[in-house]
Amino acid sequence: MSSGAVDASDAAGGKKSWPEVVGMSIEEAKKVILKDKPNAEIEVIPVGGRETDDLRFNRVRIFVDTVARPPHVG
C-alpha cells in the first residue's frame, strides 16, 4: 500500500486505536473495541510477545503485561 492510500476503515471513519481501554480488564476492553468495530478479530498478546508482520484491517491486538495472581506450582 502506498503512503497516500487509505484503508476501508479509514474511509468509513472507523476507529483505529482505543487508548481509553488502558487499565481495563481484557473482557472490558474487548467489549469497548467490539462496540466500535463489531467485525474485529481481537488477539491478546503479552507485551514483548511475538506478533506477525502481516497487515489485517479487522485485527485488533490487546497487549497485556500484568500478573493478576501469584504464580504457583500445581
C-alpha positions as a Python dict, from the first residue, in 0.01 Angstrom:
ca = {
    (1, 'M'): (0, 0, 0),
    (2, 'S'): (138, 342, -87),
    (3, 'S'): (180, 604, 184),
    (4, 'G'): (-112, 803, 42),
    (5, 'A'): (-355, 511, 40),
    (6, 'V'): (-645, 494, 283),
    (7, 'D'): (-779, 162, 407),
    (8, 'A'): (-1152, 87, 417),
    (9, 'S'): (-1185, 155, 789),
    (10, 'D'): (-1028, 500, 745),
    (11, 'A'): (-1253, 582, 451),
    (12, 'A'): (-1558, 487, 657),
    (13, 'G'): (-1438, 686, 957),
    (14, 'G'): (-1355, 371, 1152),
    (15, 'K'): (-1163, 390, 1476),
    (16, 'K'): (-804, 258, 1474),
    (17, 'S'): (-692, 299, 1839),
    (18, 'W'): (-854, 267, 2181),
    (19, 'P'): (-642, 449, 2444),
    (20, 'E'): (-946, 462, 2673),
    (21, 'V'): (-923, 87, 2744),
    (22, 'V'): (-579, 109, 2909),
    (23, 'G'): (-621, -20, 3264),
    (24, 'M'): (-940, -219, 3188),
    (25, 'S'): (-970, -595, 3211),
    (26, 'I'): (-928, -783, 2884),
    (27, 'E'): (-1301, -862, 2870),
    (28, 'E'): (-1398, -498, 2932),
    (29, 'A'): (-1154, -381, 2664),
    (30, 'K'): (-1293, -635, 2416),
    (31, 'K'): (-1648, -506, 2473),
    (32, 'V'): (-1543, -146, 2405),
    (33, 'I'): (-1350, -241, 2092),
    (34, 'L'): (-1627, -463, 1956),
    (35, 'K'): (-1882, -187, 2013),
    (36, 'D'): (-1678, 39, 1783),
    (37, 'K'): (-1561, -234, 1544),
    (38, 'P'): (-1802, -532, 1555),
    (39, 'N'): (-1607, -733, 1296),
    (40, 'A'): (-1277, -708, 1488),
    (41, 'E'): (-1072, -1022, 1540),
    (42, 'I'): (-913, -950, 1876),
    (43, 'E'): (-579, -1104, 1972),
    (44, 'V'): (-441, -1085, 2325),
    (45, 'I'): (-61, -1077, 2328),
    (46, 'P'): (186, -1039, 2616),
    (47, 'V'): (393, -722, 2594),
    (48, 'G'): (714, -823, 2418),
    (49, 'G'): (546, -1135, 2277),
    (50, 'R'): (583, -1239, 1917),
    (51, 'E'): (345, -1096, 1662),
    (52, 'T'): (321, -1136, 1287),
    (53, 'D'): (403, -854, 1044),
    (54, 'D'): (106, -914, 816),
    (55, 'L'): (-144, -629, 799),
    (56, 'R'): (-510, -716, 857),
    (57, 'F'): (-758, -430, 891),
    (58, 'N'): (-1002, -636, 1100),
    (59, 'R'): (-740, -744, 1358),
    (60, 'V'): (-702, -557, 1686),
    (61, 'R'): (-428, -657, 1927),
    (62, 'I'): (-455, -606, 2302),
    (63, 'F'): (-114, -606, 2470),
    (64, 'V'): (-105, -715, 2836),
    (65, 'D'): (174, -709, 3092),
    (66, 'T'): (22, -750, 3439),
    (67, 'V'): (31, -1062, 3653),
    (68, 'A'): (-316, -1081, 3812),
    (69, 'R'): (-248, -1358, 4066),
    (70, 'P'): (67, -1504, 4217),
    (71, 'P'): (203, -1792, 4006),
    (72, 'H'): (213, -2124, 4189),
    (73, 'V'): (307, -2484, 4136),
    (74, 'G'): (28, -2730, 4094),
}
